[in-house]
Amino acid sequence: MSVASRSPLTVVGMPAVQAVDAATLADTLDGLDAGLYLVDAAGRLLHANTAGQAILDACDVLLEIRGHLMACDPAVSQTLRQVFAASGHGDGTPGTDGIAIPMIGLDGQRHVAHVLPLTSGARRRARAGSPAVAALFVRKATLTINPRSQALRDAFKLTPTELRVLLGIVELGGVPEVAAALGVAATTVKTHVRHLFEKTGARRQADFAKLVAGYATPLRESGEVR
Protein backbone atom coordinates (compact mmCIF):
# COMPACT_ATOMS: atom_id res chain seq x y z
CA MET A 1 0.00 0.00 0.00
CA SER A 2 1.46 3.34 -0.98
CA VAL A 3 1.83 6.39 1.23
CA ALA A 4 -0.70 8.28 -0.84
CA SER A 5 -3.34 5.62 -0.16
CA ARG A 6 -2.99 5.97 3.61
CA SER A 7 -4.74 9.23 4.39
CA PRO A 8 -3.65 10.52 7.81
CA LEU A 9 -7.11 11.99 8.35
CA THR A 10 -8.76 8.65 7.76
CA VAL A 11 -6.29 6.89 10.01
CA VAL A 12 -6.74 9.08 13.04
CA GLY A 13 -10.52 9.04 12.73
CA MET A 14 -10.99 12.77 12.14
CA PRO A 15 -14.30 13.96 10.65
CA ALA A 16 -14.47 15.31 7.11
CA VAL A 17 -12.75 18.69 6.84
CA GLN A 18 -11.87 21.06 4.06
CA ALA A 19 -9.33 19.78 1.57
CA VAL A 20 -6.90 22.53 2.50
CA ASP A 21 -6.85 21.32 6.13
CA ALA A 22 -6.18 17.75 5.01
CA ALA A 23 -3.33 18.91 2.80
CA THR A 24 -1.84 20.95 5.65
CA LEU A 25 -1.83 17.96 8.01
CA ALA A 26 -0.35 15.69 5.34
CA ASP A 27 2.40 18.22 4.62
CA THR A 28 3.17 18.49 8.35
CA LEU A 29 3.54 14.72 8.76
CA ASP A 30 5.66 14.48 5.64
CA GLY A 31 7.88 17.28 6.95
CA LEU A 32 8.98 15.15 9.91
CA ASP A 33 12.59 14.04 9.83
CA ALA A 34 11.68 10.80 11.60
CA GLY A 35 9.76 8.00 9.99
CA LEU A 36 6.21 8.01 11.39
CA TYR A 37 3.91 4.99 11.42
CA LEU A 38 0.42 4.59 12.85
CA VAL A 39 -0.53 1.02 13.73
CA ASP A 40 -3.39 -0.89 15.30
CA ALA A 41 -3.14 -3.38 18.16
CA ALA A 42 -2.29 -6.22 15.78
CA GLY A 43 0.57 -4.26 14.24
CA ARG A 44 -1.26 -3.50 11.01
CA LEU A 45 0.22 -0.47 9.28
CA LEU A 46 -2.39 2.25 8.89
CA HIS A 47 -0.23 5.18 7.82
CA ALA A 48 3.38 5.99 6.98
CA ASN A 49 4.74 9.45 6.27
CA THR A 50 7.26 10.13 3.51
CA ALA A 51 10.33 9.45 5.68
CA GLY A 52 8.69 6.31 7.01
CA GLN A 53 7.95 4.99 3.55
CA ALA A 54 11.57 5.61 2.56
CA ILE A 55 12.68 3.43 5.48
CA LEU A 56 10.29 0.69 4.38
CA ASP A 57 11.51 0.91 0.78
CA ALA A 58 15.11 0.42 1.96
CA CYS A 59 14.10 -2.92 3.58
CA ASP A 60 17.00 -2.86 6.05
CA VAL A 61 15.30 -1.78 9.30
CA LEU A 62 11.53 -2.14 8.94
CA LEU A 63 9.33 -4.13 6.58
CA GLU A 64 5.67 -4.19 5.65
CA ILE A 65 4.57 -7.80 5.31
CA ARG A 66 0.96 -8.54 4.42
CA GLY A 67 -0.01 -5.14 5.73
CA HIS A 68 1.78 -5.57 9.06
CA LEU A 69 4.71 -3.48 10.29
CA MET A 70 7.70 -5.60 11.26
CA ALA A 71 11.38 -5.12 12.04
CA CYS A 72 14.11 -6.94 10.15
CA ASP A 73 15.45 -8.08 13.53
CA PRO A 74 13.09 -10.82 14.86
CA ALA A 75 13.74 -9.84 18.48
CA VAL A 76 12.80 -6.21 17.79
CA SER A 77 9.75 -7.38 15.85
CA GLN A 78 8.58 -9.37 18.87
CA THR A 79 9.08 -6.34 21.12
CA LEU A 80 7.07 -4.14 18.77
CA ARG A 81 4.23 -6.68 18.62
CA GLN A 82 4.11 -6.80 22.41
CA VAL A 83 4.13 -3.01 22.76
CA PHE A 84 1.44 -2.54 20.09
CA ALA A 85 -0.76 -5.14 21.75
CA ALA A 86 -0.24 -3.58 25.18
CA SER A 87 -1.16 -0.17 23.76
CA GLY A 88 -4.36 -1.64 22.36
CA HIS A 89 -5.28 -3.15 25.72
CA GLY A 90 -4.53 0.13 27.48
CA ASP A 91 -2.67 -1.73 30.24
CA GLY A 92 -0.08 1.01 30.59
CA THR A 93 2.90 -1.20 29.73
CA PRO A 94 4.48 1.27 27.25
CA GLY A 95 3.87 4.13 29.65
CA THR A 96 2.26 7.47 28.85
CA ASP A 97 5.51 8.82 27.42
CA GLY A 98 6.16 5.71 25.35
CA ILE A 99 9.19 3.49 25.09
CA ALA A 100 12.48 3.81 23.19
CA ILE A 101 13.85 0.77 21.31
CA PRO A 102 17.35 0.63 19.78
CA MET A 103 17.45 -0.95 16.32
CA ILE A 104 20.29 -2.01 14.00
CA GLY A 105 19.67 -2.19 10.27
CA LEU A 106 20.94 -4.95 8.01
CA ASP A 107 23.52 -2.43 6.78
CA GLY A 108 24.83 -2.00 10.33
CA GLN A 109 23.35 1.49 10.78
CA ARG A 110 21.83 2.15 14.18
CA HIS A 111 18.35 3.59 14.55
CA VAL A 112 16.16 4.59 17.48
CA ALA A 113 12.48 3.69 17.54
CA HIS A 114 10.06 5.43 19.90
CA VAL A 115 6.57 4.00 20.43
CA LEU A 116 3.98 6.49 21.65
CA PRO A 117 0.67 4.93 22.80
CA LEU A 118 -2.48 6.68 21.59
CA THR A 119 -4.80 5.07 24.12
CA SER A 120 -4.48 7.33 27.16
CA GLY A 121 -5.65 10.79 28.19
CA ALA A 122 -6.14 13.42 25.51
CA ARG A 123 -4.62 11.16 22.86
CA ARG A 124 -7.37 8.58 23.46
CA ARG A 125 -10.06 11.23 22.94
CA ALA A 126 -8.36 12.52 19.81
CA ARG A 127 -8.34 9.06 18.19
CA ALA A 128 -12.02 8.32 18.92
CA GLY A 129 -13.32 5.99 16.23
CA SER A 130 -9.85 5.16 14.88
CA PRO A 131 -8.18 1.73 15.03
CA ALA A 132 -4.76 3.34 15.57
CA VAL A 133 -3.38 2.50 19.04
CA ALA A 134 0.24 3.62 18.70
CA ALA A 135 2.52 5.92 16.77
CA LEU A 136 6.00 4.63 15.97
CA PHE A 137 8.77 7.15 15.27
CA VAL A 138 12.03 5.85 13.76
CA ARG A 139 15.16 7.81 13.00
CA LYS A 140 18.79 7.01 12.28
CA ALA A 141 21.19 7.54 15.17
CA THR A 142 24.15 9.70 14.23
CA LEU A 143 27.54 10.30 15.80
CA THR A 144 27.90 13.60 13.97
CA ILE A 145 27.44 16.60 16.24
CA ASN A 146 25.25 19.17 14.53
CA PRO A 147 23.33 22.27 15.68
CA ARG A 148 20.44 20.03 16.70
CA SER A 149 22.57 18.70 19.58
CA GLN A 150 22.90 22.15 21.14
CA ALA A 151 19.73 21.79 23.24
CA LEU A 152 20.90 18.44 24.62
CA ARG A 153 24.35 19.80 25.43
CA ASP A 154 22.97 22.92 27.10
CA ALA A 155 20.27 21.07 29.05
CA PHE A 156 22.77 18.87 30.88
CA LYS A 157 25.85 21.10 30.67
CA LEU A 158 27.81 18.51 28.71
CA THR A 159 31.30 19.10 27.45
CA PRO A 160 31.86 18.56 23.70
CA THR A 161 33.60 15.25 24.43
CA GLU A 162 30.80 14.07 26.72
CA LEU A 163 28.26 14.87 24.01
CA ARG A 164 30.29 12.96 21.44
CA VAL A 165 30.52 9.95 23.76
CA LEU A 166 26.78 10.11 24.43
CA LEU A 167 25.99 10.12 20.72
CA GLY A 168 28.58 7.42 20.18
CA ILE A 169 26.98 5.09 22.72
CA VAL A 170 23.62 5.53 20.97
CA GLU A 171 25.01 4.97 17.49
CA LEU A 172 27.77 2.43 18.07
CA GLY A 173 26.38 0.57 21.06
CA GLY A 174 29.21 0.15 23.57
CA VAL A 175 32.37 1.48 25.19
CA PRO A 176 34.87 -0.52 23.06
CA GLU A 177 33.22 0.63 19.83
CA VAL A 178 33.13 4.28 20.93
CA ALA A 179 36.74 4.14 22.08
CA ALA A 180 37.80 2.78 18.70
CA ALA A 181 35.79 5.38 16.82
CA LEU A 182 37.17 8.28 18.86
CA GLY A 183 40.70 6.90 19.04
CA VAL A 184 40.89 6.96 22.85
CA ALA A 185 41.28 4.38 25.60
CA ALA A 186 38.23 2.47 26.82
CA THR A 187 38.93 3.71 30.35
CA THR A 188 38.60 7.29 29.09
CA VAL A 189 35.21 6.54 27.55
CA LYS A 190 34.09 4.83 30.78
CA THR A 191 34.99 7.99 32.71
CA HIS A 192 32.87 10.10 30.37
CA VAL A 193 30.01 7.61 30.62
CA ARG A 194 30.15 7.89 34.42
CA HIS A 195 29.93 11.67 34.12
CA LEU A 196 26.98 11.30 31.73
CA PHE A 197 25.13 9.16 34.26
CA GLU A 198 25.71 11.81 36.91
CA LYS A 199 24.67 14.74 34.72
CA THR A 200 21.65 13.21 32.95
CA GLY A 201 20.30 10.99 35.70
CA ALA A 202 20.31 7.98 33.36
CA ARG A 203 20.72 4.65 35.13
CA ARG A 204 22.06 2.57 32.23
CA GLN A 205 23.50 3.08 28.78
CA ALA A 206 20.26 1.93 27.13
CA ASP A 207 18.59 5.05 28.57
CA PHE A 208 20.83 7.25 26.42
CA ALA A 209 18.88 6.31 23.26
CA LYS A 210 15.64 7.63 24.72
CA LEU A 211 17.42 10.75 25.96
CA VAL A 212 18.88 11.58 22.55
CA ALA A 213 15.61 10.82 20.78
CA GLY A 214 13.75 13.09 23.18
CA TYR A 215 15.95 16.10 22.41
CA ALA A 216 16.22 15.56 18.65
CA THR A 217 14.07 17.89 16.57
CA PRO A 218 11.48 15.96 14.55
CA LEU A 219 11.65 18.36 11.59
CA ARG A 220 13.84 18.02 8.54
CA GLU A 221 16.39 20.70 7.91
CA SER A 222 15.59 23.15 5.14
CA GLY A 223 16.60 21.78 1.78
CA GLU A 224 17.24 18.26 3.07
CA VAL A 225 16.52 15.64 0.45
CA ARG A 226 15.32 12.15 1.27
Backbone torsions as a table, in degrees:
resi	resn	phi	psi	omega
1	MET	NA	131.3	-176.1
2	SER	-80.9	164.1	177.8
3	VAL	-59.6	-41.8	-175.4
4	ALA	-62.3	-27.7	-177.6
5	SER	-82.6	-9.5	178.3
6	ARG	-102.6	88.5	-178.9
7	SER	-71.1	125.2	-180.0
8	PRO	-62.4	-28.4	-179.9
9	LEU	-71.2	-39.2	178.3
10	THR	-66.9	-39.7	-176.9
11	VAL	-63.5	-45.9	-174.5
12	VAL	-85.2	2.7	173.5
13	GLY	75.4	26.6	180.0
14	MET	-78.5	150.2	176.2
15	PRO	-70.2	169.2	179.9
16	ALA	-62.3	134.6	179.4
17	VAL	-132.9	175.3	179.0
18	GLN	-64.3	148.4	-177.5
19	ALA	-57.7	-33.8	-178.8
20	VAL	-65.6	-34.8	177.8
21	ASP	-68.3	-40.5	178.6
22	ALA	-63.2	-42.1	-179.9
23	ALA	-65.4	-37.6	179.5
24	THR	-64.3	-44.1	179.5
25	LEU	-64.7	-43.2	179.6
26	ALA	-61.8	-42.0	179.3
27	ASP	-64.4	-37.2	179.7
28	THR	-64.2	-46.7	179.5
29	LEU	-64.2	-38.9	-179.3
30	ASP	-74.7	-13.8	177.6
31	GLY	-84.9	-5.6	179.1
32	LEU	-70.6	138.4	176.8
33	ASP	-71.4	-35.0	-179.7
34	ALA	-81.8	150.5	171.1
35	GLY	-70.3	134.9	-179.0
36	LEU	-121.7	130.4	179.0
37	TYR	-132.2	136.9	172.4
38	LEU	-109.0	130.8	-175.3
39	VAL	-133.9	158.8	174.5
40	ASP	-95.6	-176.1	-173.7
41	ALA	-64.9	-23.0	-180.0
42	ALA	-91.1	2.2	179.7
43	GLY	85.0	10.1	177.1
44	ARG	-70.0	135.1	-177.9
45	LEU	-81.1	119.5	-177.7
46	LEU	-102.2	-29.2	179.5
47	HIS	-159.3	142.8	172.5
48	ALA	-135.3	134.5	175.9
49	ASN	-79.9	-177.7	-175.7
50	THR	-60.7	-46.2	178.9
51	ALA	-64.0	-37.0	179.1
52	GLY	-66.1	-40.6	179.1
53	GLN	-66.0	-35.1	178.3
54	ALA	-63.2	-38.1	177.6
55	ILE	-65.4	-42.3	178.4
56	LEU	-63.6	-40.8	-178.9
57	ASP	-63.9	-30.8	-179.7
58	ALA	-71.7	-25.3	176.3
59	CYS	56.6	33.1	179.1
60	ASP	-121.7	-6.9	177.3
61	VAL	-127.5	-52.9	-179.9
62	LEU	-123.8	153.8	178.4
63	LEU	-135.5	152.4	169.4
64	GLU	-110.7	113.6	-177.8
65	ILE	-121.4	116.7	-178.1
66	ARG	51.2	41.3	175.5
67	GLY	83.5	-0.5	-179.0
68	HIS	-105.9	143.3	178.7
69	LEU	-87.4	124.7	-178.8
70	MET	-136.9	157.2	175.7
71	ALA	-96.2	152.2	176.7
72	CYS	-65.0	-30.4	177.8
73	ASP	-84.6	116.7	-177.9
74	PRO	-55.3	-38.0	-178.9
75	ALA	-65.4	-42.1	178.3
76	VAL	-66.5	-39.4	178.6
77	SER	-58.4	-43.6	179.3
78	GLN	-63.5	-41.1	178.3
79	THR	-62.1	-43.9	179.7
80	LEU	-62.4	-43.3	179.1
81	ARG	-59.1	-42.7	-179.0
82	GLN	-65.9	-41.7	-178.9
83	VAL	-68.7	-41.1	178.2
84	PHE	-62.3	-43.9	-179.9
85	ALA	-64.0	-42.9	179.3
86	ALA	-63.1	-38.4	178.1
87	SER	-63.2	-39.6	179.5
88	GLY	-65.8	-35.1	179.8
89	HIS	-79.5	-15.7	-179.4
90	GLY	66.6	29.7	-176.8
91	ASP	-85.7	1.6	174.0
92	GLY	81.4	3.0	-178.3
93	THR	-57.0	-46.0	179.9
94	PRO	-70.5	-18.7	-176.8
95	GLY	84.1	154.4	-178.3
96	THR	-60.5	-36.0	-177.9
97	ASP	-89.2	2.5	177.0
98	GLY	85.8	-171.2	-177.1
99	ILE	-139.4	140.9	178.9
100	ALA	-99.0	137.1	-177.6
101	ILE	-130.3	117.9	176.4
102	PRO	-72.6	141.8	-179.3
103	MET	-135.7	145.3	176.3
104	ILE	-121.9	124.2	-179.5
105	GLY	-74.7	167.4	178.4
106	LEU	-64.0	-21.3	178.0
107	ASP	-88.0	3.9	178.6
108	GLY	88.7	-6.5	179.0
109	GLN	-73.4	138.7	-179.8
110	ARG	-92.9	140.9	178.8
111	HIS	-130.5	161.4	174.8
112	VAL	-122.1	125.6	176.7
113	ALA	-106.7	137.4	178.0
114	HIS	-127.4	119.8	179.9
115	VAL	-98.8	122.3	178.9
116	LEU	-111.9	114.5	179.6
117	PRO	-68.7	144.5	179.9
118	LEU	-110.4	20.0	-171.8
119	THR	-115.7	26.9	178.1
120	SER	-140.9	148.1	174.2
121	GLY	55.8	-139.3	-176.7
122	ALA	-62.4	-32.4	-179.5
123	ARG	-65.2	-33.8	178.9
124	ARG	-67.4	-39.0	178.6
125	ARG	-67.8	-36.8	-176.8
126	ALA	-68.5	-27.7	-176.9
127	ARG	-98.3	16.3	-178.4
128	ALA	-50.9	128.4	178.6
129	GLY	84.6	-0.6	-179.2
130	SER	-105.3	144.6	176.8
131	PRO	-79.2	-8.9	-178.4
132	ALA	-66.4	128.0	179.3
133	VAL	-115.2	-14.3	-177.5
134	ALA	-154.0	149.8	172.3
135	ALA	-111.9	130.5	179.5
136	LEU	-111.2	122.2	176.5
137	PHE	-107.6	131.9	-179.8
138	VAL	-131.9	130.6	176.3
139	ARG	-144.3	153.8	-179.6
140	LYS	-75.5	135.1	175.0
141	ALA	-79.2	142.1	-177.4
142	THR	-134.4	139.5	178.4
143	LEU	-83.8	-18.4	-178.5
144	THR	-66.5	129.8	177.2
145	ILE	-88.2	119.3	179.7
146	ASN	-125.9	176.3	-177.9
147	PRO	-55.8	-22.3	-179.6
148	ARG	-66.9	-21.7	-178.0
149	SER	-81.5	-6.1	-176.1
150	GLN	-59.9	-43.2	-178.7
151	ALA	-62.3	-41.7	179.5
152	LEU	-65.1	-44.0	179.8
153	ARG	-63.4	-44.7	-178.3
154	ASP	-68.9	-36.9	-176.2
155	ALA	-62.1	-36.8	-175.9
156	PHE	-114.4	9.9	177.9
157	LYS	53.3	50.9	-179.3
158	LEU	-85.6	145.4	172.1
159	THR	-77.3	161.7	178.0
160	PRO	-55.3	-39.4	-179.9
161	THR	-68.4	-40.5	178.3
162	GLU	-62.1	-40.4	178.7
163	LEU	-64.2	-41.9	180.0
164	ARG	-64.6	-39.4	177.7
165	VAL	-66.1	-41.3	178.6
166	LEU	-59.1	-49.2	179.5
167	LEU	-65.7	-34.0	179.0
168	GLY	-66.2	-40.3	178.2
169	ILE	-61.9	-41.0	-179.2
170	VAL	-66.9	-42.6	-175.0
171	GLU	-82.4	-41.3	-171.7
172	LEU	-98.8	-24.0	169.3
173	GLY	99.2	-14.0	-178.8
174	GLY	-167.9	167.2	-177.7
175	VAL	-60.3	-47.7	-179.0
176	PRO	-58.8	-41.9	-178.5
177	GLU	-66.0	-41.4	179.5
178	VAL	-66.6	-41.5	179.3
179	ALA	-60.1	-41.7	179.7
180	ALA	-67.4	-40.1	-178.2
181	ALA	-68.1	-36.7	-177.8
182	LEU	-90.1	-11.2	179.8
183	GLY	72.0	35.4	179.4
184	VAL	-127.8	171.7	179.8
185	ALA	-73.8	150.5	178.6
186	ALA	-61.0	-34.6	179.4
187	THR	-64.1	-33.4	177.7
188	THR	-66.4	-43.7	178.7
189	VAL	-63.5	-40.6	179.1
190	LYS	-61.5	-36.7	177.5
191	THR	-63.4	-43.9	178.9
192	HIS	-65.9	-38.0	178.8
193	VAL	-62.9	-40.2	178.2
194	ARG	-62.3	-40.8	177.6
195	HIS	-65.1	-37.1	179.2
196	LEU	-64.9	-40.0	176.4
197	PHE	-60.0	-44.3	-178.3
198	GLU	-65.3	-41.7	-174.8
199	LYS	-78.4	-37.2	-174.9
200	THR	-94.6	-19.4	-177.2
201	GLY	83.2	3.2	177.5
202	ALA	-65.8	147.7	-178.1
203	ARG	-101.7	-20.2	-179.6
204	ARG	-151.4	163.1	-176.2
205	GLN	-63.1	-31.3	-179.9
206	ALA	-61.3	-25.2	-179.7
207	ASP	-70.8	-19.5	-178.6
208	PHE	-63.8	-34.2	-179.4
209	ALA	-62.0	-43.9	179.0
210	LYS	-66.6	-38.2	-179.9
211	LEU	-62.1	-48.7	-179.2
212	VAL	-64.9	-42.1	179.5
213	ALA	-62.6	-36.2	-178.4
214	GLY	-68.0	-27.8	-177.9
215	TYR	-99.7	-4.3	179.8
216	ALA	-79.7	134.0	177.0
217	THR	-67.4	139.3	-179.2
218	PRO	-83.7	-3.2	-173.9
219	LEU	-98.5	145.1	177.1
220	ARG	-73.2	147.5	177.0
221	GLU	-70.4	150.5	-178.9
222	SER	-58.2	130.1	177.4
223	GLY	83.7	-0.6	-179.4
224	GLU	-70.9	134.7	-178.5
225	VAL	-108.9	137.1	179.0
226	ARG	-126.3	NA	NA
